[in-house]
Amino acid sequence: MGKKSSVSNVHMIPVLFCFLVLPFASLEVSSSRLSKNDEFVDEIYRRNLLSNGLGMTPPMGWNSWNHFGCKIDEKMIRETADALVSTGLSKLGYHYVNIDDCWAELARDDQNNLVPKKSTFPTGIKALADYVHSKGLKLGIYSDAGYLTCSNTMPGSLGYEVQDAKTFASWGIDYLKYDNCNNDGSKPTIRYPVMTRALMKAGRPIFYSLCEWGDMHPALWGAKVGNSWRTTGDISDTWDSMLSRADFNEFYAELARPGGWNDPDMLEVGNGGMTKDEYVVHFSIWAISKAPLLIGCDVRNATKETMEIIGNMEVIAVNQDSLGVQAKKVRMEGDLEVWAGELSGYRMAVLLVNRSARRSTITAHWDDIGIASGSVVKARDLWKHETLKKRFVGNLTATMESHTCKMYVLTPIC
């Protein structure tokens, strides 16, 4: 028991009154200043760059780059939106349809506006956004904090941030991936906030994804600038590339939070470079890491195997948990790993990963993962979709094949 206060309830009333009145008094002063001083308004924007209310859970959707690169057109984007709906993926939370690089003409128009590529997007981005929105989905687009994008086929937004942000808003864009190629040599910490301010004043909430590649550790400053930030270089569709991105990303786990997420790059599940088991590991790590779940394959032709992975509702629920805690590696023994992260409702998400080339046994100990040592725990296997009959005390052990994982939600019951 804490020490009882000697202050009576009567004596507390004036103090409470002060706390109630002072915010309103300061609001009056602020309102007066706001009406007189535009610079003060700008300062308020700078202090609240993430007041767009977006990204309270990691974004989910699809992006064109990993599978298609520059081979994109409006027909394919429409068909992808259709597929997200017809497959049921949109009902699981995959709402963003994100166009990556190569969508615009190399030259701006005579008023310096970005121009959709006539050969591939003949009806324009506004019409495409209207179509995607009609499906209950959201449209994302790509630009760059440089003079040209990474493909060197279209203009970047450096020096045109305000104009481009207004253009994106007028088209109905919901998400901006902002790359880092062909810049002027200034630091990303200088260039990226310029677009932040432009987006905040564009008149439409737009999720802002910083694709800075982790060069200047954007996890350390990204929360004041964007809704997510790349912590790594580009992923490729291999086991080693996937794991290295996961490792880099995990280093910054404590900096992720609702409204701002570490991003180890988009999903490669379904593109063919890894085995089914390796893709299960890939999706599990991204989910427990609270990474954006942006599908990178051709969802129009996704196999049943791919759909079973990206459509696992229980694993998605870990990613979208409202507590927003990114998991960390709590034990490593060579190539055997235990990842754990808190969930709402006093639960714990646990991932056992066998990175080795042999069948191995991994144990998750309660003192490693943050469960009281004497607790009796029930375990839900998220890939088998079953609650294990056994109750666990002190630890949980599983044996698994090479390049596989086990993922659980643990709930203490006494």
C-alpha positions as CSV (number, residue, x, y, z in Angstrom):
1,M,0.0,0.0,0.0
2,G,1.2,3.5,-0.8
3,K,1.3,6.3,1.8
4,K,-2.1,7.9,2.3
5,S,-2.3,11.5,1.1
6,S,-2.9,14.1,3.7
7,V,-4.6,16.4,1.1
8,S,-8.4,16.3,1.4
9,N,-10.8,16.1,-1.5
10,V,-11.9,19.7,-0.7
11,H,-8.4,21.0,-1.0
12,M,-8.0,19.2,-4.3
13,I,-10.9,21.1,-6.0
14,P,-9.0,24.3,-6.7
15,V,-6.0,22.3,-8.0
16,L,-8.3,20.3,-10.3
17,F,-10.0,23.5,-11.4
18,C,-6.7,24.9,-12.5
19,F,-5.9,21.9,-14.5
20,L,-9.3,22.1,-16.2
21,V,-9.2,25.8,-16.9
22,L,-5.6,26.3,-17.9
23,P,-5.7,24.2,-21.1
24,F,-8.7,26.2,-22.3
25,A,-7.0,29.5,-21.5
26,S,-3.9,28.4,-23.4
27,L,-6.2,27.3,-26.3
28,E,-7.6,30.8,-26.4
29,V,-4.2,32.3,-26.6
30,S,-3.1,29.8,-29.2
31,S,-6.2,30.5,-31.3
32,S,-5.4,34.2,-31.2
33,R,-1.8,33.7,-32.2
34,L,-2.9,31.2,-35.0
35,S,-5.1,33.8,-36.6
36,K,-2.3,36.4,-36.5
37,N,0.8,34.4,-37.2
38,D,1.1,31.9,-40.1
39,E,4.6,31.0,-38.9
40,F,3.1,29.8,-35.7
41,V,0.8,27.5,-37.7
42,D,3.8,26.1,-39.5
43,E,5.4,25.4,-36.2
44,I,2.4,23.5,-35.0
45,Y,2.6,21.4,-38.2
46,R,6.3,20.7,-37.5
47,R,5.5,19.6,-34.0
48,N,2.7,17.3,-35.1
49,L,4.0,15.8,-38.4
50,L,2.3,12.5,-37.6
51,S,-1.1,13.9,-36.8
52,N,-2.6,12.3,-39.9
53,G,-4.0,9.5,-37.7
54,L,-2.7,6.8,-40.1
55,G,-0.8,3.6,-39.4
56,M,-2.2,2.8,-36.0
57,T,-1.4,-0.8,-37.1
58,P,1.1,-1.8,-39.8
59,P,-0.2,-1.2,-43.3
60,M,-1.3,-4.1,-45.3
61,G,-1.7,-4.3,-49.1
62,W,0.2,-5.0,-52.3
63,N,3.1,-3.4,-54.1
64,S,4.1,-3.8,-57.8
65,W,7.9,-3.7,-57.5
66,N,9.1,-7.1,-56.3
67,H,7.3,-9.1,-59.0
68,F,6.8,-6.6,-61.9
69,G,9.5,-4.0,-61.6
70,C,8.9,-1.4,-64.3
71,K,6.5,-3.7,-66.3
72,I,3.3,-2.1,-64.9
73,D,0.2,-0.6,-66.4
74,E,-3.2,0.5,-65.3
75,K,-4.9,-2.7,-66.5
76,M,-2.7,-4.8,-64.2
77,I,-3.3,-2.4,-61.3
78,R,-7.1,-2.7,-61.8
79,E,-6.9,-6.5,-62.1
80,T,-4.9,-6.6,-58.9
81,A,-7.5,-4.6,-57.0
82,D,-10.1,-7.0,-58.4
83,A,-8.0,-9.9,-57.2
84,L,-7.6,-8.5,-53.7
85,V,-11.4,-8.4,-53.4
86,S,-12.2,-11.7,-55.2
87,T,-9.7,-13.7,-53.2
88,G,-10.9,-12.3,-49.9
89,L,-7.6,-10.7,-49.1
90,S,-9.1,-7.3,-48.8
91,K,-11.4,-8.6,-46.0
92,L,-8.3,-9.7,-44.1
93,G,-6.9,-6.1,-44.2
94,Y,-4.9,-6.0,-47.4
95,H,-6.3,-2.6,-48.5
96,Y,-3.4,-0.7,-50.2
97,V,-2.8,-1.1,-53.9
98,N,0.6,0.5,-54.3
99,I,2.1,1.6,-57.7
100,D,5.9,1.6,-57.5
101,D,8.4,3.2,-59.8
102,C,8.0,3.8,-63.6
103,W,4.4,5.2,-63.7
104,A,5.2,8.7,-65.0
105,E,6.6,10.3,-68.1
106,L,10.3,11.4,-67.9
107,A,9.3,15.1,-68.4
108,R,6.9,17.2,-66.4
109,D,4.3,19.2,-68.2
110,D,4.6,22.9,-69.0
111,Q,3.3,23.7,-65.5
112,N,5.8,21.3,-63.9
113,N,3.2,18.8,-63.0
114,L,4.0,15.0,-63.0
115,V,2.4,13.3,-66.0
116,P,1.2,9.7,-65.9
117,K,2.8,7.7,-68.7
118,K,0.5,7.8,-71.6
119,S,1.4,4.4,-73.0
120,T,0.7,2.5,-69.7
121,F,-1.6,4.8,-67.7
122,P,-3.7,6.4,-70.5
123,T,-6.7,7.2,-68.4
124,G,-4.6,8.8,-65.7
125,I,-4.0,8.2,-62.0
126,K,-7.2,10.0,-60.8
127,A,-9.4,7.6,-62.8
128,L,-7.4,4.6,-61.4
129,A,-7.8,5.9,-57.9
130,D,-11.5,6.2,-58.4
131,Y,-11.7,2.6,-59.5
132,V,-9.6,1.3,-56.6
133,H,-11.7,3.3,-54.2
134,S,-14.9,1.9,-55.7
135,K,-13.6,-1.5,-54.6
136,G,-13.2,-0.3,-51.0
137,L,-9.4,-0.2,-51.4
138,K,-6.8,2.5,-51.3
139,L,-4.3,3.6,-53.9
140,G,-0.6,4.2,-53.2
141,I,2.0,5.8,-55.4
142,Y,5.8,6.3,-55.6
143,S,8.2,9.2,-55.8
144,D,11.7,10.0,-54.8
145,A,13.6,12.6,-52.7
146,G,15.9,13.2,-55.6
147,Y,15.9,14.7,-59.1
148,L,15.0,11.3,-60.7
149,T,13.6,8.1,-59.3
150,C,15.7,5.0,-58.9
151,S,14.7,3.7,-62.4
152,N,15.9,6.9,-64.0
153,T,12.7,6.9,-66.0
154,M,10.7,9.5,-64.3
155,P,11.2,12.7,-62.2
156,G,11.7,12.7,-58.5
157,S,10.0,15.3,-56.2
158,L,13.1,17.1,-55.0
159,G,12.3,20.8,-55.3
160,Y,8.7,20.0,-56.2
161,E,7.5,18.6,-52.9
162,V,4.5,21.0,-52.4
163,Q,3.4,20.8,-56.0
164,D,3.6,17.0,-56.1
165,A,1.9,16.5,-52.7
166,K,-1.0,18.6,-53.9
167,T,-1.1,16.6,-57.1
168,F,-1.2,13.3,-55.2
169,A,-4.0,14.6,-53.0
170,S,-6.0,15.8,-55.9
171,W,-5.8,12.4,-57.5
172,G,-7.0,10.7,-54.4
173,I,-3.7,9.0,-53.4
174,D,-3.7,7.3,-50.0
175,Y,-0.1,6.2,-49.6
176,L,3.3,7.6,-50.7
177,K,6.5,5.5,-50.9
178,Y,9.3,8.0,-51.1
179,D,12.7,6.7,-52.3
180,N,16.2,8.1,-52.0
181,C,17.9,7.9,-55.4
182,N,19.6,10.7,-57.5
183,N,19.5,13.3,-54.7
184,D,21.5,16.4,-54.2
185,G,23.8,15.0,-51.6
186,S,22.0,16.6,-48.7
187,K,21.1,14.4,-45.8
188,P,17.7,12.5,-45.7
189,T,17.0,14.3,-42.5
190,I,16.9,17.5,-44.5
191,R,15.0,16.2,-47.6
192,Y,12.4,13.9,-46.1
193,P,10.7,16.4,-43.7
194,V,10.1,18.8,-46.7
195,M,7.7,16.2,-48.1
196,T,6.2,15.6,-44.7
197,R,5.2,19.2,-44.4
198,A,3.9,19.2,-47.9
199,L,1.7,16.2,-47.3
200,M,0.4,17.6,-44.1
201,K,-0.8,20.7,-46.0
202,A,-2.1,18.9,-49.1
203,G,-5.6,18.5,-47.8
204,R,-5.7,14.6,-47.7
205,P,-4.4,12.1,-45.2
206,I,-1.6,10.2,-47.0
207,F,0.4,7.4,-45.4
208,Y,4.1,8.4,-45.7
209,S,6.6,5.6,-46.2
210,L,10.2,6.6,-46.0
211,C,12.3,4.4,-48.3
212,E,15.7,5.7,-47.1
213,W,17.2,2.2,-47.0
214,G,18.4,2.5,-43.4
215,D,21.5,4.5,-44.4
216,M,21.1,7.1,-41.7
217,H,19.2,5.0,-39.2
218,P,15.8,6.4,-40.0
219,A,14.3,4.5,-37.1
220,L,16.0,7.0,-34.8
221,W,14.2,10.0,-36.4
222,G,11.5,8.6,-38.6
223,A,8.7,8.8,-36.0
224,K,8.7,12.6,-36.4
225,V,8.7,12.4,-40.2
226,G,6.7,9.5,-41.5
227,N,4.4,6.6,-40.8
228,S,7.0,3.9,-41.6
229,W,10.7,3.8,-42.5
230,R,12.9,1.3,-44.3
231,T,15.6,-0.1,-42.0
232,T,17.3,-2.1,-44.7
233,G,18.4,-2.1,-48.3
234,D,16.2,-3.9,-50.9
235,I,15.1,-7.4,-50.3
236,S,15.6,-10.2,-52.8
237,D,13.7,-13.5,-53.1
238,T,16.3,-15.6,-51.2
239,W,16.5,-17.1,-47.8
240,D,19.7,-15.3,-46.9
241,S,18.4,-11.9,-48.1
242,M,15.2,-12.3,-46.2
243,L,16.9,-13.2,-42.9
244,S,19.5,-10.4,-43.2
245,R,16.7,-7.9,-43.5
246,A,14.9,-9.4,-40.5
247,D,18.2,-9.2,-38.5
248,F,18.8,-5.5,-39.4
249,N,15.2,-4.6,-38.7
250,E,15.1,-6.4,-35.3
251,F,17.8,-4.1,-34.0
252,Y,15.4,-1.2,-33.9
253,A,12.4,-3.1,-32.4
254,E,11.9,-0.8,-29.4
255,L,11.4,2.2,-31.7
256,A,8.3,0.9,-33.5
257,R,4.9,2.0,-32.3
258,P,1.4,2.7,-33.5
259,G,1.7,5.4,-36.1
260,G,5.3,4.6,-37.0
261,W,6.7,1.2,-38.0
262,N,10.1,-0.3,-38.9
263,D,10.0,-1.6,-42.5
264,P,12.4,-4.4,-43.6
265,D,11.0,-4.2,-47.2
266,M,8.1,-5.9,-48.9
267,L,7.1,-9.5,-48.9
268,E,8.6,-12.0,-51.4
269,V,6.1,-14.8,-50.6
270,G,4.8,-16.4,-53.8
271,N,7.6,-15.2,-56.1
272,G,9.3,-18.6,-56.3
273,G,12.8,-18.1,-54.9
274,M,12.2,-19.8,-51.6
275,T,10.5,-23.0,-50.4
276,K,7.0,-23.0,-48.8
277,D,8.6,-23.5,-45.4
278,E,11.0,-20.6,-45.9
279,Y,8.1,-18.4,-47.0
280,V,6.2,-19.4,-43.8
281,V,9.3,-18.3,-41.8
282,H,9.4,-15.0,-43.9
283,F,5.7,-14.2,-43.3
284,S,5.9,-15.2,-39.6
285,I,9.0,-12.9,-38.9
286,W,7.4,-10.0,-40.7
287,A,4.1,-10.5,-38.8
288,I,5.6,-10.7,-35.3
289,S,8.0,-7.8,-36.2
290,K,5.0,-5.6,-36.9
291,A,6.4,-4.9,-40.4
292,P,4.2,-3.6,-43.1
293,L,2.6,-6.6,-44.8
294,L,2.8,-5.6,-48.5
295,I,2.4,-8.5,-50.8
296,G,5.0,-8.6,-53.6
297,C,3.8,-11.4,-55.8
298,D,1.2,-11.5,-58.6
299,V,-2.0,-11.9,-56.6
300,R,-4.0,-12.5,-59.8
301,N,-2.3,-15.8,-60.2
302,A,-1.4,-16.7,-56.6
303,T,-1.2,-20.4,-55.8
304,K,-3.2,-22.1,-53.1
305,E,0.0,-22.5,-51.2
306,T,0.7,-18.8,-51.3
307,M,-2.8,-17.9,-50.3
308,E,-2.6,-20.2,-47.3
309,I,0.5,-18.2,-46.1
310,I,-0.5,-14.6,-46.8
311,G,-4.1,-15.4,-45.8
312,N,-3.4,-16.8,-42.3
313,M,-5.8,-14.8,-40.2
314,E,-4.2,-15.8,-36.9
315,V,-0.7,-14.7,-38.0
316,I,-2.1,-11.5,-39.4
317,A,-3.8,-10.8,-36.1
318,V,-0.4,-10.8,-34.4
319,N,0.8,-8.2,-36.8
320,Q,-2.3,-6.1,-36.4
321,D,-2.5,-6.3,-32.6
322,S,-3.5,-3.0,-31.1
323,L,-0.7,-3.0,-28.6
324,G,1.8,-2.5,-31.4
325,V,4.9,-4.1,-29.8
326,Q,7.5,-5.3,-32.2
327,A,9.0,-8.7,-31.2
328,K,12.7,-9.1,-30.4
329,K,15.0,-12.1,-30.4
330,V,15.1,-13.1,-26.7
331,R,17.4,-16.1,-27.1
332,M,19.9,-17.2,-29.8
333,E,21.8,-20.4,-29.8
334,G,23.7,-20.5,-33.0
335,D,21.1,-20.7,-35.8
336,L,18.3,-21.5,-33.3
337,E,16.2,-18.4,-32.3
338,V,13.4,-17.5,-30.0
339,W,11.5,-14.3,-30.9
340,A,8.9,-12.9,-28.5
341,G,6.6,-9.8,-28.3
342,E,3.8,-8.7,-26.0
343,L,0.2,-8.7,-27.3
344,S,-2.9,-7.1,-25.9
345,G,-4.9,-9.1,-23.4
346,Y,-1.8,-10.2,-21.4
347,R,-0.8,-12.6,-24.2
348,M,2.6,-13.2,-25.7
349,A,3.5,-14.0,-29.4
350,V,6.4,-16.4,-29.6
351,L,8.3,-17.5,-32.8
352,L,10.8,-20.4,-32.8
353,V,13.0,-20.3,-35.9
354,N,15.4,-23.0,-37.1
355,R,17.8,-21.3,-39.4
356,S,20.2,-24.3,-39.4
357,A,20.6,-27.0,-42.0
358,R,19.5,-29.8,-39.6
359,R,16.5,-30.9,-37.6
360,S,16.7,-29.2,-34.3
361,T,14.9,-28.6,-30.9
362,I,14.3,-25.1,-29.6
363,T,13.0,-24.2,-26.1
364,A,11.3,-20.9,-25.2
365,H,11.9,-20.2,-21.5
366,W,9.4,-18.1,-19.6
367,D,12.1,-15.9,-18.0
368,D,13.4,-15.2,-21.6
369,I,10.0,-14.2,-23.0
370,G,8.7,-12.3,-20.1
371,I,6.2,-14.6,-18.5
372,A,6.2,-15.2,-14.7
373,S,8.2,-18.3,-14.0
374,G,5.5,-20.2,-12.2
375,S,2.7,-19.4,-14.7
376,V,0.7,-22.2,-16.3
377,V,0.2,-21.3,-20.0
378,K,-1.9,-22.5,-22.8
379,A,-0.4,-22.3,-26.3
380,R,-2.2,-21.7,-29.6
381,D,-0.3,-23.0,-32.7
382,L,-0.9,-20.4,-35.4
383,W,0.1,-22.5,-38.4
384,K,-1.7,-25.6,-37.3
385,H,-4.7,-23.5,-36.1
386,E,-5.1,-25.5,-32.9
387,T,-4.8,-25.0,-29.2
388,L,-2.4,-27.5,-27.8
389,K,-4.0,-29.9,-25.2
390,K,-0.9,-29.8,-23.0
391,R,-0.5,-26.9,-20.5
392,F,3.0,-25.6,-20.2
393,V,4.9,-24.5,-17.1
394,G,8.3,-22.8,-17.2
395,N,9.0,-23.4,-20.9
396,L,7.8,-24.7,-24.2
397,T,9.9,-26.9,-26.5
398,A,9.4,-27.9,-30.1
399,T,11.4,-29.9,-32.6
400,M,11.4,-28.7,-36.2
401,E,13.0,-29.3,-39.6
402,S,15.7,-27.1,-41.2
403,H,14.5,-23.7,-42.3
404,T,11.1,-24.0,-40.6
405,C,9.4,-22.3,-37.6
406,K,6.7,-22.6,-35.0
407,M,4.6,-19.7,-34.1
408,Y,2.4,-19.5,-30.9
409,V,0.3,-17.2,-28.9
410,L,0.8,-18.0,-25.2
411,T,-1.9,-17.1,-22.7
412,P,-1.2,-17.5,-18.9
413,I,-4.2,-19.2,-17.2
414,C,-2.9,-19.3,-13.7
